[in-house]
Amino acid sequence: MQAKFINKAGDAIQYYKKSTIWPGIKLAASINRPYMGWLIGNGDNIDFWMDT
């Protein structure tokens, strides 16, 4: 979902067509963001410059 709805700067993509579910997705993302994070593991797949 992040690849589809979030640009590389980490901002939500603005669409020209109205969506019935997009407001709900944005609301859920803003509520859940403080509780989400990375599990680093061995660090092979971490992009220091682009990952939030």
C-alpha distance matrix in Angstrom:
0.0 3.8 5.4 5.2 6.0 7.9 11.0 12.9 15.1 12.4 13.0 11.0 11.5 14.4 14.8 18.3 17.8 17.8 15.1 16.2 13.0 11.6 14.3 13.5 9.9 11.5 14.4 12.7 10.9 14.4 16.2 14.4 14.1 17.7 17.2 14.4 15.5 15.9 18.2 20.0 21.9 23.9 22.0 21.6 17.8 18.0 18.0 20.4 20.0 16.3 14.7 15.0
3.8 0.0 3.8 5.4 5.3 5.1 8.0 9.5 11.5 8.8 10.0 8.9 9.9 13.4 14.7 18.4 18.7 18.8 16.7 18.2 15.1 12.8 15.1 14.8 11.0 11.4 14.4 13.1 10.4 13.3 15.6 13.8 12.5 16.0 16.1 13.0 13.6 13.9 16.7 18.0 20.4 22.2 19.8 19.6 15.8 15.3 14.9 17.0 16.4 12.7 11.2 11.5
5.4 3.8 0.0 3.8 5.9 5.9 7.2 8.5 11.5 10.0 11.2 10.4 10.1 13.6 14.5 18.0 18.5 19.4 17.6 19.6 16.9 14.7 17.4 17.6 13.9 14.4 17.7 16.7 14.0 16.8 19.4 17.6 16.1 19.6 19.7 16.4 16.5 16.1 18.6 19.4 21.4 22.7 20.2 19.3 15.5 15.5 14.6 17.2 16.2 12.5 11.9 13.2
5.2 5.4 3.8 0.0 3.8 6.1 8.0 10.6 13.2 11.6 11.5 9.5 8.4 11.3 11.4 14.8 14.9 15.9 14.1 16.3 14.0 11.8 15.0 15.5 12.1 12.9 16.5 15.9 13.9 16.7 19.3 18.1 17.2 20.9 21.1 18.3 19.0 19.2 21.7 22.8 24.9 26.3 23.9 23.0 19.2 19.2 18.3 20.7 19.5 15.7 15.3 16.1
6.0 5.3 5.9 3.8 0.0 3.8 6.8 10.1 11.6 9.5 8.6 6.0 5.5 8.5 9.4 13.1 13.5 13.9 12.3 14.5 12.1 9.3 11.9 12.8 9.5 9.6 13.3 13.2 11.1 13.6 16.5 15.8 14.8 18.6 19.3 16.9 18.0 18.9 21.8 23.2 25.7 27.4 24.8 24.4 20.6 20.0 18.8 20.7 19.3 15.5 15.0 14.9
7.9 5.1 5.9 6.1 3.8 0.0 3.8 6.7 7.9 5.7 5.5 4.6 5.5 9.2 11.3 15.0 16.2 16.7 15.5 17.6 15.2 12.0 13.9 14.8 11.5 10.5 14.0 14.0 11.0 12.9 16.1 15.3 13.4 16.9 18.0 15.5 16.1 16.8 20.1 21.0 23.8 25.4 22.5 22.3 18.6 17.4 15.9 17.3 15.7 12.0 11.7 11.5
11.0 8.0 7.2 8.0 6.8 3.8 0.0 3.8 5.4 5.4 5.6 6.4 6.1 9.7 12.0 15.4 17.3 18.4 17.9 20.5 18.5 15.1 16.9 18.3 15.1 13.8 17.3 17.6 14.4 15.8 19.2 18.5 16.1 19.3 20.7 18.0 18.0 18.3 21.5 21.9 24.7 25.7 22.5 22.1 18.5 17.1 14.9 16.2 13.9 10.4 11.3 11.8
12.9 9.5 8.5 10.6 10.1 6.7 3.8 0.0 3.8 5.3 7.5 9.6 9.9 13.3 15.8 19.1 21.1 22.3 21.6 24.2 21.9 18.6 20.3 21.4 18.1 16.6 19.9 19.8 16.3 17.5 20.8 19.6 16.8 19.5 20.9 18.0 17.2 16.9 20.0 19.7 22.5 23.2 19.7 19.3 15.9 14.2 11.5 12.7 10.2 6.8 8.6 9.9
15.1 11.5 11.5 13.2 11.6 7.9 5.4 3.8 0.0 3.8 5.7 9.0 10.1 13.1 16.2 19.3 21.7 22.5 22.2 24.6 22.5 18.9 19.9 21.3 18.3 16.1 19.0 19.4 15.9 16.2 19.6 19.0 15.8 18.2 20.2 17.7 17.1 17.4 20.8 20.6 23.8 24.6 21.0 21.2 18.0 15.7 12.9 13.0 10.1 7.4 9.1 9.1
12.4 8.8 10.0 11.6 9.5 5.7 5.4 5.3 3.8 0.0 3.8 6.7 9.0 12.3 15.4 18.8 20.6 20.9 20.1 22.1 19.7 16.2 17.0 18.0 14.9 12.8 15.6 15.7 12.1 12.6 16.0 15.2 12.1 14.8 16.7 14.3 14.2 15.0 18.6 19.0 22.3 23.6 20.4 20.9 17.5 15.3 13.2 13.5 11.5 8.4 8.4 7.4
13.0 10.0 11.2 11.5 8.6 5.5 5.6 7.5 5.7 3.8 0.0 3.8 6.3 9.0 12.4 15.7 17.6 17.8 17.4 19.6 17.6 13.9 14.4 16.1 13.4 10.8 13.8 14.8 11.6 11.7 15.4 15.5 12.9 15.9 18.1 16.2 16.8 18.2 21.8 22.5 25.8 27.3 24.1 24.6 21.1 19.0 17.0 17.2 15.0 12.0 12.2 10.9
11.0 8.9 10.4 9.5 6.0 4.6 6.4 9.6 9.0 6.7 3.8 0.0 3.8 6.3 9.4 12.9 14.3 14.3 13.7 15.8 13.9 10.2 11.1 12.9 10.3 8.0 11.5 12.7 10.1 10.9 14.5 14.8 13.1 16.5 18.3 16.6 17.9 19.4 22.9 24.1 27.2 28.9 26.0 26.3 22.6 21.0 19.3 20.1 18.1 14.8 14.6 13.4
11.5 9.9 10.1 8.4 5.5 5.5 6.1 9.9 10.1 9.0 6.3 3.8 0.0 3.8 6.4 9.9 11.7 12.5 12.4 15.3 13.9 10.3 12.1 14.3 11.9 10.4 14.1 15.4 13.2 14.4 17.9 18.1 16.7 20.2 21.8 19.8 20.9 22.1 25.4 26.4 29.3 30.8 27.8 27.6 23.9 22.6 20.7 21.9 19.6 16.2 16.6 16.1
14.4 13.4 13.6 11.3 8.5 9.2 9.7 13.3 13.1 12.3 9.0 6.3 3.8 0.0 3.8 6.8 9.0 9.9 10.8 13.9 13.5 10.0 11.3 14.3 12.9 11.2 14.6 16.6 15.0 15.7 19.2 20.1 19.0 22.4 24.2 22.7 24.1 25.5 28.9 30.1 33.0 34.5 31.5 31.4 27.7 26.4 24.4 25.4 23.0 19.7 20.2 19.5
14.8 14.7 14.5 11.4 9.4 11.3 12.0 15.8 16.2 15.4 12.4 9.4 6.4 3.8 0.0 3.8 5.5 7.3 8.5 12.2 12.4 9.6 11.6 14.6 13.5 12.7 16.1 18.0 16.9 18.1 21.3 22.1 21.5 25.1 26.6 24.9 26.5 27.8 31.0 32.2 34.9 36.5 33.7 33.2 29.4 28.5 26.7 28.1 25.8 22.4 22.8 22.4
18.3 18.4 18.0 14.8 13.1 15.0 15.4 19.1 19.3 18.8 15.7 12.9 9.9 6.8 3.8 0.0 3.8 6.6 9.3 12.9 14.2 11.9 13.6 16.9 16.4 15.7 18.7 20.9 20.2 21.2 24.3 25.4 24.9 28.4 30.0 28.5 30.2 31.5 34.7 36.0 38.7 40.2 37.3 36.8 33.0 32.2 30.2 31.6 29.1 25.7 26.4 26.0
17.8 18.7 18.5 14.9 13.5 16.2 17.3 21.1 21.7 20.6 17.6 14.3 11.7 9.0 5.5 3.8 0.0 3.8 6.4 9.9 11.8 10.4 12.4 15.3 15.3 15.4 18.1 20.1 20.0 21.3 24.0 25.1 25.2 28.8 30.0 28.6 30.6 32.0 35.0 36.6 39.1 40.9 38.3 37.7 33.9 33.3 31.7 33.3 31.1 27.6 27.9 27.4
17.8 18.8 19.4 15.9 13.9 16.7 18.4 22.3 22.5 20.9 17.8 14.3 12.5 9.9 7.3 6.6 3.8 0.0 3.8 6.8 9.1 8.2 9.5 12.5 13.2 13.4 15.5 17.7 18.2 19.4 21.7 23.2 23.6 27.1 28.3 27.3 29.7 31.5 34.5 36.4 39.0 41.0 38.6 38.3 34.5 33.8 32.5 33.9 32.0 28.5 28.2 27.3
15.1 16.7 17.6 14.1 12.3 15.5 17.9 21.6 22.2 20.1 17.4 13.7 12.4 10.8 8.5 9.3 6.4 3.8 0.0 3.8 5.5 5.4 7.6 9.7 10.3 11.4 13.5 15.1 15.9 17.6 19.5 20.7 21.5 25.1 25.8 24.8 27.3 29.1 32.0 34.1 36.5 38.7 36.5 36.3 32.5 32.0 31.1 32.7 31.1 27.5 26.8 25.9
16.2 18.2 19.6 16.3 14.5 17.6 20.5 24.2 24.6 22.1 19.6 15.8 15.3 13.9 12.2 12.9 9.9 6.8 3.8 0.0 3.8 6.0 7.1 8.1 9.8 11.5 12.6 14.0 15.7 17.4 18.6 19.9 21.4 24.8 25.2 24.7 27.5 29.6 32.3 34.7 37.0 39.6 37.6 37.6 33.9 33.4 32.9 34.4 33.2 29.5 28.4 27.2
13.0 15.1 16.9 14.0 12.1 15.2 18.5 21.9 22.5 19.7 17.6 13.9 13.9 13.5 12.4 14.2 11.8 9.1 5.5 3.8 0.0 3.8 5.7 5.4 6.4 8.9 10.1 10.8 12.5 14.6 15.7 16.6 18.1 21.6 21.8 21.1 24.0 26.0 28.6 31.1 33.4 36.0 34.1 34.3 30.5 30.1 29.8 31.4 30.4 26.8 25.4 24.2
11.6 12.8 14.7 11.8 9.3 12.0 15.1 18.6 18.9 16.2 13.9 10.2 10.3 10.0 9.6 11.9 10.4 8.2 5.4 6.0 3.8 0.0 3.9 5.4 5.0 6.2 8.6 9.9 10.5 12.4 14.3 15.3 16.1 19.7 20.4 19.5 22.1 24.2 27.1 29.3 31.8 34.3 32.1 32.3 28.5 27.8 27.1 28.5 27.3 23.7 22.6 21.3
14.3 15.1 17.4 15.0 11.9 13.9 16.9 20.3 19.9 17.0 14.4 11.1 12.1 11.3 11.6 13.6 12.4 9.5 7.6 7.1 5.7 3.9 0.0 3.8 5.5 5.2 6.1 8.6 9.9 10.7 12.4 14.3 15.3 18.5 19.6 19.4 22.3 24.8 27.9 30.3 33.0 35.7 33.5 34.1 30.4 29.3 28.6 29.6 28.3 25.0 23.7 21.8
13.5 14.8 17.6 15.5 12.8 14.8 18.3 21.4 21.3 18.0 16.1 12.9 14.3 14.3 14.6 16.9 15.3 12.5 9.7 8.1 5.4 5.4 3.8 0.0 3.8 5.4 5.1 6.1 8.5 9.9 10.6 12.1 14.0 17.0 17.5 17.5 20.7 23.3 26.1 28.8 31.3 34.2 32.4 33.1 29.5 28.6 28.5 29.5 28.8 25.4 23.6 21.7
9.9 11.0 13.9 12.1 9.5 11.5 15.1 18.1 18.3 14.9 13.4 10.3 11.9 12.9 13.5 16.4 15.3 13.2 10.3 9.8 6.4 5.0 5.5 3.8 0.0 3.8 5.5 5.2 6.1 8.7 10.0 10.5 11.8 15.3 15.6 14.9 17.8 20.1 22.9 25.5 28.0 30.7 28.8 29.4 25.8 24.9 24.8 26.0 25.4 21.9 20.1 18.4
11.5 11.4 14.4 12.9 9.6 10.5 13.8 16.6 16.1 12.8 10.8 8.0 10.4 11.2 12.7 15.7 15.4 13.4 11.4 11.5 8.9 6.2 5.2 5.4 3.8 0.0 3.8 5.5 5.1 6.2 8.7 10.0 10.4 13.8 15.0 14.6 17.3 19.9 23.1 25.4 28.3 30.9 28.7 29.5 25.9 24.5 24.0 24.7 23.7 20.5 18.9 16.8
14.4 14.4 17.7 16.5 13.3 14.0 17.3 19.9 19.0 15.6 13.8 11.5 14.1 14.6 16.1 18.7 18.1 15.5 13.5 12.6 10.1 8.6 6.1 5.1 5.5 3.8 0.0 3.8 5.4 5.3 6.3 8.6 10.1 12.8 14.0 14.5 17.7 20.7 23.8 26.4 29.3 32.2 30.2 31.4 28.0 26.5 26.3 26.8 26.1 23.0 21.1 18.6
12.7 13.1 16.7 15.9 13.2 14.0 17.6 19.8 19.4 15.7 14.8 12.7 15.4 16.6 18.0 20.9 20.1 17.7 15.1 14.0 10.8 9.9 8.6 6.1 5.2 5.5 3.8 0.0 3.8 5.5 5.2 6.0 8.3 11.2 11.4 11.7 15.2 18.2 20.9 23.8 26.5 29.5 27.9 29.1 25.8 24.6 24.8 25.5 25.4 22.3 19.9 17.5
10.9 10.4 14.0 13.9 11.1 11.0 14.4 16.3 15.9 12.1 11.6 10.1 13.2 15.0 16.9 20.2 20.0 18.2 15.9 15.7 12.5 10.5 9.9 8.5 6.1 5.1 5.4 3.8 0.0 3.8 5.5 5.2 5.7 9.3 10.0 9.5 12.6 15.4 18.5 21.0 23.9 26.8 24.8 26.0 22.7 21.2 21.2 21.9 21.6 18.6 16.2 13.8
14.4 13.3 16.8 16.7 13.6 12.9 15.8 17.5 16.2 12.6 11.7 10.9 14.4 15.7 18.1 21.2 21.3 19.4 17.6 17.4 14.6 12.4 10.7 9.9 8.7 6.2 5.3 5.5 3.8 0.0 3.8 5.6 5.4 8.0 10.1 10.6 13.5 16.8 20.0 22.4 25.6 28.4 26.3 27.9 24.7 22.7 22.5 22.5 22.1 19.4 17.2 14.2
16.2 15.6 19.4 19.3 16.5 16.1 19.2 20.8 19.6 16.0 15.4 14.5 17.9 19.2 21.3 24.3 24.0 21.7 19.5 18.6 15.7 14.3 12.4 10.6 10.0 8.7 6.3 5.2 5.5 3.8 0.0 3.8 5.8 7.2 8.4 10.1 13.5 17.1 19.9 22.8 25.7 28.9 27.2 29.0 26.0 24.2 24.6 24.5 24.6 22.1 19.4 16.4
14.4 13.8 17.6 18.1 15.8 15.3 18.5 19.6 19.0 15.2 15.5 14.8 18.1 20.1 22.1 25.4 25.1 23.2 20.7 19.9 16.6 15.3 14.3 12.1 10.5 10.0 8.6 6.0 5.2 5.6 3.8 0.0 3.8 5.7 5.4 6.5 10.2 13.7 16.3 19.3 22.1 25.3 23.9 25.7 22.8 21.2 22.0 22.2 22.7 20.2 17.2 14.4
14.1 12.5 16.1 17.2 14.8 13.4 16.1 16.8 15.8 12.1 12.9 13.1 16.7 19.0 21.5 24.9 25.2 23.6 21.5 21.4 18.1 16.1 15.3 14.0 11.8 10.4 10.1 8.3 5.7 5.4 5.8 3.8 0.0 3.8 5.4 5.3 8.2 11.6 14.8 17.3 20.5 23.4 21.5 23.4 20.6 18.5 18.9 18.8 19.1 16.9 13.9 10.8
17.7 16.0 19.6 20.9 18.6 16.9 19.3 19.5 18.2 14.8 15.9 16.5 20.2 22.4 25.1 28.4 28.8 27.1 25.1 24.8 21.6 19.7 18.5 17.0 15.3 13.8 12.8 11.2 9.3 8.0 7.2 5.7 3.8 0.0 3.8 5.7 8.1 11.8 14.7 17.2 20.4 23.4 21.7 24.2 21.8 19.4 20.1 19.4 20.2 18.5 15.4 12.0
17.2 16.1 19.7 21.1 19.3 18.0 20.7 20.9 20.2 16.7 18.1 18.3 21.8 24.2 26.6 30.0 30.0 28.3 25.8 25.2 21.8 20.4 19.6 17.5 15.6 15.0 14.0 11.4 10.0 10.1 8.4 5.4 5.4 3.8 0.0 3.8 6.8 10.4 12.7 15.7 18.5 21.8 20.7 23.1 20.9 19.0 20.4 20.2 21.4 19.7 16.2 13.3
14.4 13.0 16.4 18.3 16.9 15.5 18.0 18.0 17.7 14.3 16.2 16.6 19.8 22.7 24.9 28.5 28.6 27.3 24.8 24.7 21.1 19.5 19.4 17.5 14.9 14.6 14.5 11.7 9.5 10.6 10.1 6.5 5.3 5.7 3.8 0.0 3.8 7.3 9.9 12.8 15.7 18.9 17.6 19.7 17.2 15.6 17.0 17.2 18.5 16.5 12.9 10.6
15.5 13.6 16.5 19.0 18.0 16.1 18.0 17.2 17.1 14.2 16.8 17.9 20.9 24.1 26.5 30.2 30.6 29.7 27.3 27.5 24.0 22.1 22.3 20.7 17.8 17.3 17.7 15.2 12.6 13.5 13.5 10.2 8.2 8.1 6.8 3.8 0.0 3.8 6.8 9.3 12.4 15.5 14.0 16.4 14.2 12.3 14.0 14.1 15.9 14.4 10.7 8.7
15.9 13.9 16.1 19.2 18.9 16.8 18.3 16.9 17.4 15.0 18.2 19.4 22.1 25.5 27.8 31.5 32.0 31.5 29.1 29.6 26.0 24.2 24.8 23.3 20.1 19.9 20.7 18.2 15.4 16.8 17.1 13.7 11.6 11.8 10.4 7.3 3.8 0.0 3.8 5.7 8.9 11.8 10.3 12.7 10.7 9.1 11.5 12.0 14.5 13.2 9.5 8.9
18.2 16.7 18.6 21.7 21.8 20.1 21.5 20.0 20.8 18.6 21.8 22.9 25.4 28.9 31.0 34.7 35.0 34.5 32.0 32.3 28.6 27.1 27.9 26.1 22.9 23.1 23.8 20.9 18.5 20.0 19.9 16.3 14.8 14.7 12.7 9.9 6.8 3.8 0.0 3.8 5.8 9.3 9.0 11.6 10.5 9.8 13.0 13.8 16.8 15.9 12.4 12.4
20.0 18.0 19.4 22.8 23.2 21.0 21.9 19.7 20.6 19.0 22.5 24.1 26.4 30.1 32.2 36.0 36.6 36.4 34.1 34.7 31.1 29.3 30.3 28.8 25.5 25.4 26.4 23.8 21.0 22.4 22.8 19.3 17.3 17.2 15.7 12.8 9.3 5.7 3.8 0.0 3.8 6.2 5.4 8.5 8.3 7.3 10.8 11.4 14.8 14.7 11.6 12.4
21.9 20.4 21.4 24.9 25.7 23.8 24.7 22.5 23.8 22.3 25.8 27.2 29.3 33.0 34.9 38.7 39.1 39.0 36.5 37.0 33.4 31.8 33.0 31.3 28.0 28.3 29.3 26.5 23.9 25.6 25.7 22.1 20.5 20.4 18.5 15.7 12.4 8.9 5.8 3.8 0.0 3.8 5.6 8.0 8.9 9.4 13.1 14.2 17.7 17.6 14.8 16.0
23.9 22.2 22.7 26.3 27.4 25.4 25.7 23.2 24.6 23.6 27.3 28.9 30.8 34.5 36.5 40.2 40.9 41.0 38.7 39.6 36.0 34.3 35.7 34.2 30.7 30.9 32.2 29.5 26.8 28.4 28.9 25.3 23.4 23.4 21.8 18.9 15.5 11.8 9.3 6.2 3.8 0.0 3.8 5.7 8.2 9.1 12.6 13.6 17.3 17.7 15.6 17.4
22.0 19.8 20.2 23.9 24.8 22.5 22.5 19.7 21.0 20.4 24.1 26.0 27.8 31.5 33.7 37.3 38.3 38.6 36.5 37.6 34.1 32.1 33.5 32.4 28.8 28.7 30.2 27.9 24.8 26.3 27.2 23.9 21.5 21.7 20.7 17.6 14.0 10.3 9.0 5.4 5.6 3.8 0.0 3.8 5.6 5.5 8.8 9.9 13.5 14.0 12.1 14.2
21.6 19.6 19.3 23.0 24.4 22.3 22.1 19.3 21.2 20.9 24.6 26.3 27.6 31.4 33.2 36.8 37.7 38.3 36.3 37.6 34.3 32.3 34.1 33.1 29.4 29.5 31.4 29.1 26.0 27.9 29.0 25.7 23.4 24.2 23.1 19.7 16.4 12.7 11.6 8.5 8.0 5.7 3.8 0.0 3.8 5.9 8.7 10.8 13.9 14.1 12.8 15.7
17.8 15.8 15.5 19.2 20.6 18.6 18.5 15.9 18.0 17.5 21.1 22.6 23.9 27.7 29.4 33.0 33.9 34.5 32.5 33.9 30.5 28.5 30.4 29.5 25.8 25.9 28.0 25.8 22.7 24.7 26.0 22.8 20.6 21.8 20.9 17.2 14.2 10.7 10.5 8.3 8.9 8.2 5.6 3.8 0.0 3.8 6.6 9.6 12.1 11.5 10.0 13.0
18.0 15.3 15.5 19.2 20.0 17.4 17.1 14.2 15.7 15.3 19.0 21.0 22.6 26.4 28.5 32.2 33.3 33.8 32.0 33.4 30.1 27.8 29.3 28.6 24.9 24.5 26.5 24.6 21.2 22.7 24.2 21.2 18.5 19.4 19.0 15.6 12.3 9.1 9.8 7.3 9.4 9.1 5.5 5.9 3.8 0.0 3.8 6.1 9.0 8.8 7.0 9.9
18.0 14.9 14.6 18.3 18.8 15.9 14.9 11.5 12.9 13.2 17.0 19.3 20.7 24.4 26.7 30.2 31.7 32.5 31.1 32.9 29.8 27.1 28.6 28.5 24.8 24.0 26.3 24.8 21.2 22.5 24.6 22.0 18.9 20.1 20.4 17.0 14.0 11.5 13.0 10.8 13.1 12.6 8.8 8.7 6.6 3.8 0.0 3.8 5.6 5.6 5.4 8.9
20.4 17.0 17.2 20.7 20.7 17.3 16.2 12.7 13.0 13.5 17.2 20.1 21.9 25.4 28.1 31.6 33.3 33.9 32.7 34.4 31.4 28.5 29.6 29.5 26.0 24.7 26.8 25.5 21.9 22.5 24.5 22.2 18.8 19.4 20.2 17.2 14.1 12.0 13.8 11.4 14.2 13.6 9.9 10.8 9.6 6.1 3.8 0.0 3.8 5.9 6.0 8.3
20.0 16.4 16.2 19.5 19.3 15.7 13.9 10.2 10.1 11.5 15.0 18.1 19.6 23.0 25.8 29.1 31.1 32.0 31.1 33.2 30.4 27.3 28.3 28.8 25.4 23.7 26.1 25.4 21.6 22.1 24.6 22.7 19.1 20.2 21.4 18.5 15.9 14.5 16.8 14.8 17.7 17.3 13.5 13.9 12.1 9.0 5.6 3.8 0.0 3.8 6.1 8.4
16.3 12.7 12.5 15.7 15.5 12.0 10.4 6.8 7.4 8.4 12.0 14.8 16.2 19.7 22.4 25.7 27.6 28.5 27.5 29.5 26.8 23.7 25.0 25.4 21.9 20.5 23.0 22.3 18.6 19.4 22.1 20.2 16.9 18.5 19.7 16.5 14.4 13.2 15.9 14.7 17.6 17.7 14.0 14.1 11.5 8.8 5.6 5.9 3.8 0.0 3.8 6.6
14.7 11.2 11.9 15.3 15.0 11.7 11.3 8.6 9.1 8.4 12.2 14.6 16.6 20.2 22.8 26.4 27.9 28.2 26.8 28.4 25.4 22.6 23.7 23.6 20.1 18.9 21.1 19.9 16.2 17.2 19.4 17.2 13.9 15.4 16.2 12.9 10.7 9.5 12.4 11.6 14.8 15.6 12.1 12.8 10.0 7.0 5.4 6.0 6.1 3.8 0.0 3.8
15.0 11.5 13.2 16.1 14.9 11.5 11.8 9.9 9.1 7.4 10.9 13.4 16.1 19.5 22.4 26.0 27.4 27.3 25.9 27.2 24.2 21.3 21.8 21.7 18.4 16.8 18.6 17.5 13.8 14.2 16.4 14.4 10.8 12.0 13.3 10.6 8.7 8.9 12.4 12.4 16.0 17.4 14.2 15.7 13.0 9.9 8.9 8.3 8.4 6.6 3.8 0.0
